[in-house]
């Protein structure tokens, strides 16, 4: 099972929307994933395989190499999200 987290400022707005999009993508590709949400202040990237957030928040995270960070500039671009998510799982 792959562990994915969607991150936003408070962990209850755009990250919840992203979680829905991510879960739909995983379901449509038969990917066994646990998808969670978090706020930028309390997320621990090392606890996940993939972290998805906006470019602004991604700049605040320390890249340790364990977690693949996907940067989004347009939260509504589901095609880009799907492509990047599938690449991260290769």
N, C-alpha and C positions, 0 to 999 in steps of 0.2 A: 504494500500500500504506500502510495506517495502522499507526503504531507505538504499541503499548500496553505499559505496564509495570504489573505487580502488585507492590505494596510491602508488606513486613512488617518486623518487627524484625531478623530474621537473614537473610531472603531465601530460606529453605528450608522454611518451615512453611506458614502460611496463604497466602502468596503463590503457592506451588506449586498449592495447591488452587484459588485464584482463577484462576490461569493456565488450568487445566483447564476451569473454568466459562466463562471468557472465550472460549477457543478454540472450545468447543462452540457458544456463542452466535454467534460470527462465522461458523462453518461453516454453521449452520442458516439464516443470512441471506445466504449467499454473499458475505461481506465478506472481502476480501483483507487479512489482518492479520498482523503479526509481533508475537507476544506473548512478553514476557520477564518475568523476576522480578528483584527487587533488594531489598537491605536499605535501611533508612531512612537509614543513614549515608553510603552511597555513591551513591545515586540522583541523577541529574542530570535534573530534570523537563524542561529545555529540549531534551533529546534525544528526547522522545516527544511524540506528539499527545495521548495520553490516559494519565493515571496513575490507578490505582485502589488505594485503601488504606482503612484504618479512619479514622474521624473523629479519633482520638487522634493518629495519625501525620500526617494531613493538616494538623493544626494546627502541626506542626513544619516544614512546607514553605513556602517563599517562593513565592507565586503571581506568576509573571512575565507571565501572560497568554497565553503561547505554548501551554502545555500545559493541557488541560482536566483538572481534578482531580475525580474522583468519590469522594465520601466514603461509606463503608459503616458502618452501625451493627450490621448483622446479616449476617455473611459467608455465611450459608446462605440468604438471601432472593434466590434466583436471578431471580425476577420483577422485583424492584427493580433488580438489577444489569443485567438485560437492558434495561429501560426507560431507565435512565440512560446505558447504553452507546450505545444507538441514538440518544438525544437528542444525545449528545456528537459523534456522527458526522454530524449534519445539516449 
